Amino acid sequence: MKINLVPQRRDDTLVLQCAGEELTLNGQALDLSIIPAGGNLPLDTVGCEWLASDITRNGEGDLALSLILPHGYIADPTTQAAKAVLYPSAINVTEEGPISLPSYEATAS
């Protein structure tokens, strides 16, 4: 499963977990096994505030989707930690369990 991240200034958090073809977002489980090879599940039919795209499955069976990556105020966007959140790499999920997301925590100066 490939997860693209779309950074958004928000004060809440996102906790992800994968179990087989079930993706859990802050306790809300999405059963992705219903998407056939070559098919998609439209964004507006899912009802998940974290989803930022349709969920697609290519002909080989690989899933792809985009999720909102929440982050707090970033005072200095030039730091490596800030760049990891503002310009995140896609996540390729290959194992079950919690999915780590880039995060940023401002430090006091």
PyMOL commands that set and color helices and strands:
alter all, ss='L'
color gray80, all
select helices_A, chain A and resi 32-34+43-46+80-86
alter helices_A, ss='H'
color red, helices_A
select strands_A, chain A and resi 2-9+16-19+22-25+28-31+40-41+55-57+63-71+91-92+97-99
alter strands_A, ss='S'
color yellow, strands_A
deselect
rebuild
show_as cartoon
